[in-house]
Amino acid sequence: MKLIENFYCIQSVNFESDVEGISSIKTELIRPSIKILDVEYSEKKIYSKRLVSKLSTASDEYFTLDELLFLSKTYGFEIEENVYSKGDYHSVLKIHKLYDIPGDITLIELDGNEYLMIGFRRWQFDFQPRGAGEDMLGEDITYIFGIWECPLLTDEIVAKIKNER
């Protein structure tokens, strides 16, 4: 497992102009499109899952608490219990009050190589007048927590990330 600290990124700013360049992990980016440096690929598959555990749901849709604890310990993010639903846990990022939804874990397959990215999303401002088209895209700021090459994952976790639900 190797941490990738720098990557090429195109940030989409207000549908008008893109900002391109080298970015690094532990950075907030505006609607980023990320390309891993020095990796040429022709085939790319992306799978993503919210970093949550639900006690009441025994399915492949959510991680178990043990799986979420394993991911938290391995990749260094925090988790906490849901205040509204005891027994349910989710990932948290406490660097800004607007990070109020769990993070996402993304498995990227590039020509036989695997990469793992963990990111958290938020709105840019407390009160942000937005158009319906922009709201449809979701949160505009993404904090790239980390990107790893050859990630350490169990088969069960990989299966859950790849689950389409």
C-alpha positions in Angstrom: 0.0 0.0 0.0 1.5 3.3 -1.1 0.2 6.8 -0.3 0.0 9.0 -3.4 0.4 12.6 -2.2 0.3 14.5 -5.5 -2.0 14.2 -8.5 -3.1 16.1 -11.6 -6.4 17.8 -11.1 -8.9 19.9 -13.1 -11.2 22.0 -10.9 -14.5 23.1 -12.4 -15.2 26.6 -11.1 -18.6 28.1 -11.7 -19.1 26.4 -15.1 -17.0 29.2 -16.6 -13.3 28.3 -16.3 -11.4 25.3 -15.2 -8.3 25.5 -13.1 -5.7 22.8 -13.9 -2.5 21.7 -12.2 -0.8 19.5 -9.7 -2.7 19.2 -6.4 -2.0 17.2 -3.2 -4.0 15.3 -0.6 -5.4 17.0 2.5 -6.6 19.8 0.2 -10.0 21.3 -0.6 -10.8 21.4 -4.3 -13.7 22.7 -6.3 -15.5 19.9 -8.2 -12.3 18.0 -8.9 -11.5 15.7 -11.7 -8.4 13.7 -10.7 -5.8 11.9 -12.7 -3.0 10.0 -11.0 0.4 11.1 -12.2 2.7 8.9 -14.2 -0.1 6.4 -14.9 -1.2 5.8 -18.5 -4.4 3.8 -18.9 -6.9 2.9 -21.5 -9.5 1.3 -19.2 -10.9 2.9 -16.1 -13.6 1.6 -13.7 -14.7 3.6 -10.7 -16.8 2.3 -7.8 -17.9 4.4 -4.8 -19.6 3.9 -1.5 -20.5 6.1 1.4 -18.4 5.4 4.6 -21.3 4.3 6.8 -22.3 1.3 8.9 -26.0 0.6 9.7 -26.8 -1.9 12.4 -30.4 -2.4 11.3 -29.5 -3.3 7.7 -27.9 -6.7 7.1 -27.0 -6.3 3.4 -24.2 -5.6 1.0 -25.4 -1.9 0.8 -23.6 -0.8 4.0 -20.4 -1.7 5.8 -20.5 -3.6 9.0 -19.1 -1.8 12.1 -16.1 -4.1 12.1 -15.4 -3.2 8.4 -15.8 0.5 9.1 -13.5 0.2 12.1 -10.9 -1.6 9.9 -11.1 1.1 7.2 -10.9 3.8 9.8 -7.8 2.3 11.5 -6.1 1.4 8.1 -6.7 4.8 6.4 -6.8 7.1 9.4 -10.2 8.8 9.3 -12.5 9.3 12.2 -15.9 7.7 12.8 -18.7 8.5 15.2 -22.1 7.1 16.2 -25.1 8.6 14.5 -26.9 10.8 17.1 -30.3 10.0 15.6 -29.9 6.2 15.1 -28.0 4.4 17.9 -25.8 1.6 16.6 -25.2 3.3 13.2 -21.8 4.8 12.6 -20.3 7.1 9.9 -17.1 8.7 8.9 -16.5 12.3 9.9 -14.2 15.2 9.0 -14.0 17.9 11.6 -11.9 20.6 9.8 -15.0 22.7 8.9 -18.5 22.7 10.3 -20.1 22.3 6.8 -18.6 18.8 6.5 -21.8 17.3 7.8 -22.2 14.2 5.6 -20.1 11.0 5.7 -17.1 10.7 3.4 -16.9 8.5 0.3 -14.6 5.6 -0.4 -13.8 5.2 -4.1 -12.1 2.2 -5.7 -10.5 3.0 -9.0 -9.3 0.2 -11.4 -6.8 1.3 -14.0 -5.5 -1.4 -16.4 -5.2 -4.0 -13.7 -4.0 -1.6 -10.9 -6.1 -0.6 -8.0 -6.3 2.8 -6.3 -8.3 3.9 -3.3 -9.5 7.5 -2.7 -11.3 8.8 0.4 -12.9 12.2 0.1 -15.4 14.4 2.0 -17.8 16.9 0.3 -19.4 20.1 1.5 -21.0 23.3 0.3 -18.7 26.2 -0.1 -20.7 28.7 2.1 -23.2 28.5 5.0 -25.7 30.4 2.9 -25.0 30.0 -0.8 -27.5 31.2 -3.3 -27.4 28.5 -6.0 -29.3 27.7 -9.1 -31.2 24.4 -9.5 -28.6 23.2 -12.0 -25.8 23.7 -9.6 -27.7 22.1 -6.7 -28.2 19.1 -9.0 -24.4 18.6 -9.1 -24.2 18.3 -5.3 -21.6 19.8 -3.0 -19.0 21.9 -4.7 -16.0 21.5 -2.3 -14.2 18.1 -2.0 -11.5 17.4 0.6 -9.2 14.8 -0.7 -8.3 12.9 2.4 -6.0 10.4 0.7 -5.2 8.3 -2.4 -3.5 4.9 -2.1 -2.0 2.6 -4.7 -2.5 -1.2 -4.0 -4.9 -0.6 -1.1 -5.3 -3.0 1.8 -8.9 -4.2 1.5 -10.7 -7.4 2.4 -12.7 -9.2 -0.4 -15.9 -8.4 1.5 -15.1 -4.7 1.6 -14.2 -4.7 -2.2 -17.5 -6.5 -2.9 -19.5 -3.9 -0.9 -17.7 -1.0 -2.7 -18.5 -2.5 -6.1 -22.1 -3.2 -5.1 -24.3 -0.9 -7.4 -26.8 -0.1 -4.7 
